[in-house]
Amino acid sequence: MIDQALFYVGLTLVLAGFALAIIAAILLALAAVKGGGMVRGGGAVVIGPFPVVFGTDKEAVKVILILSIALVALLLILTAFSAKVFG
């Protein structure tokens, strides 16, 4: 029962991620057609506990860095918690 619920939660999160990416692409295309606004962005690749951050400007890199550090901290907390619970 729990396995099936976790499967559906994971599937829902993956589909929500795809929907969010499609919506962002559509909004970016609409902004480009209008000709207004400046495009800023960035990304992070987390290899083990080490985030590798890249971006188009300092503000985007700062935001991505903070989010990736929070993600790594959450990962470490969940790993420690699951080790206590499962064994």
Secondary structure as UniProt FT lines:
FT   HELIX           2..34
FT   STRAND          42..47
FT   TURN            48..49
FT   STRAND          50..55
FT   HELIX           58..86
//
